[in-house]
């Protein structure tokens, strides 16, 4: 999918799943959301030029670090462990659960000591939630790309055969399904927000409802993405 679709679908999905945090700990919600915004773009750093390459600030910084350092490092690690070449082309190692988890682990392990050394003790937990957002954003990116014709191999390089794909063509200007999915996610997000504002339930109920709606919506998205547009 296009970068704008990744951003829209990922942020709205995050709101559905973690919107209840707004009323519990807004800083944590913002940290996760910021991580998702950046994380949903990082898998495409395997391209020569991607959306994040044109961004400034923290997003641009993580884009450069991931492209120049972390992606090659992840490939080297798996090549060493598995004794085989690792695909670093588009939708190769960066579009896998293992690749995303590995570079997020590096970001966490490197960032925490720096914060500790600089004395930013109050930001350590917030930073960890941000890194979780990076990971979750990457996973959402995989879910979104699994709706496209090119598809993904999310368990590569451990499993090279389990491919997930749909019928959406990324550069088809007449393909409206990603936009429809954004509208669906937005409607569900507004419903959840109003529900949590006007009805007071134990937080466990809010979380359970959020998880159920997230799973239902993404089941709908996955199902409609497999329907051929040109039968």
N, C-alpha and C positions, 0 to 999 in steps of 0.2 A: 504493500500500500504506500501511498504518498506520505510524506512527513506530516502534512497537515492532518491527514486522517489518523495517523498514529497519535498525534498530540490530542486531538479531539476525543477519540475513543478511549485513550488511556486515562486522561484526566476525568472524564465523566464516569468511567468504570471505577476509578479510585474514589470518587465522591459517593457512588452507590455503596461500595464496600466499607469505606472508612468515614463516611460523612457524620456518623454518630459521634466521632471524636471532636467535632466542632464544639459540641456542648460539654465535652469532658476535658479536653486539653487541646485548645486551638493551635498552640505552638507545635505540638506533635503532628497534628493534621497538616499544617503548612509545611513542616519538614518532609513528611512523606510525599506530599503533593509536589514539592519542588524536586524531590528525588525522582518521582515518576516522570515529570516533565522532561528532565534530562535523560533519565534512564531509558525512556521509550525511543530515544533517538540514537543511543550509543551503539546498538547492534549494526546500524547502517554505516558505522565508521569503517567498515570493510570496503566501502566504495571509495573511489578516487576523490570524489567530492560529494558531500552529503549536507543536509540542512544544517547540522550542528557546526560544520566547518565555517559557516558564515555568521555564527553567533559570537557575541562578545561576552565578557564577564565570566561567571562561574561555569555556565554552559559551554562556552568556547574552550575554557581551560580543561574541563573534563573530556571534551571532544578530542583535543590535541593529545592529552595524556593517554587516552584509550587507544587512539589511532597509532600513535608513534611508539608507545612503550608497552601498554598492557596487552593489546591484541597479539603482537609478535611474541611477548613473553608467555602468554597462555598457550600459543601454538608450540613453542619450544618445550614447555612443561609436558604437554600431552604427547609430543613426539618422543620425548625421553621415556615417559612412563609406558607408552604403548608400542614403542619401537616401530612406528610407521609414520609416513608423511601426513601432515595435517592440512586440510583444505582451508586456506586463508582467503579464498575468493568470496564474492558476494553470496551471502546465505550459507557460508561455511561455518567455521568454529564460533563466530560471534553470534550466530543465530541458533545456538544450542543452550540447553539448560546448564550444561557443565561449563561452557565458555563464559556465560553471564555470571554464574555463581563464582567462578574463579577470579574474574577481574574485579567483581564486587568485594570479594574477600581481600584482595590486595589493597583496594581503596580503603577498606575498614582498618586493616592491620597497619597500613602506612600512616593513615590520618590520625588515628587515636593517639599514638605516641607524640606526634607533633603538637596536637592540642594540649596534651598533658605537659609537655616541655614548655610551651608558651604560657601555661597557666590558665588556659580557658577551660577550667574544670566544669563549669556550669553548662558548657556546650557539648560535652562528651556524649551524653545520652541523646541529645537532639541530633548530633552528627550520626549516631548509629541508626536513628530512625530515618535520616536522610539517605543513608546507604541502603537501608531496607527498601526505601522508595526507588532507588536506582535499580535494585534487583527486581522489584515488582514491576517497574516500568519495562524492564527488559523482557520479563515473562509475558506481559501484555503485548509487547511488540511481536513476540512469537505467536501468540494467539491470533493476532490480527493478520500476520503473514500466512498463517495456516489456512486463511480464507481465500488465498490467491491461487492462481493456476500453477505458479512456480512452486509454491509450498515450501515446507521446511523439513529438516531432519532434526527434531529437537533433542534426540538422544545421541547424536553423533558426538564424538567418535567411538563411543562404546557400542552403539547400535547403529549401523549404517543403513538399515532397511526400513525402519519404521518412519514412513513419510506421511505428513498431514498436508492436505491441499484442498482447495475449493475451486470455484469457477470464476472468481473475480480477476479481471485483467487490470493490473496496476495503472497502466497509462491509457486505458480506454476512457475517452472524455465523455462517453455516453453511459458509463457505468455509475449508477446513482446509489447503489446499495450502501457504500460506506457513509454517505450523507444520511440515508434513511436510518442507519444504525446509530448515528450521532443523535438524531432526533429522538429515537426510541430511548436511548440512554439518558438524554436530557429530561424526557417526560418522567421516567422512573426516578431520576434524581430529585426532581421537583416534588414528586409524590412523597418520597421518603423524607425530604426536608419538612414538608407541611405536616406529615404524620408525626414526626418527632417534635415539632413545635407545639402542636395542638393536643397531643396525647402523651401522657406521662406513664411510661412503663419501666420496669427494671431494665438496666442497661443490657442485660443478657438477652432480653427479648428484642431490643433494637438491633443488637449484633446478629442475632439469628435471622431476623427478617432481612437484614442487609445481605447476608450470605446467600439466603434462599433466592432473593431477587437477582443478585449478581449471577448466580448459576443459571437461573431461568432465562435471563436476558441473553447470556452468552450461548446457551443451548439454542435459542432462537437464531442468533447471529450465525452460529456454525451451520445450522440446518439450511438456512436460506442461502448461505454462501456456496453450498454444494449444488444448488439448483442451476441447471444449465440455462444461460441467458438466451442461447440460440439452439433450441431443440431440433 
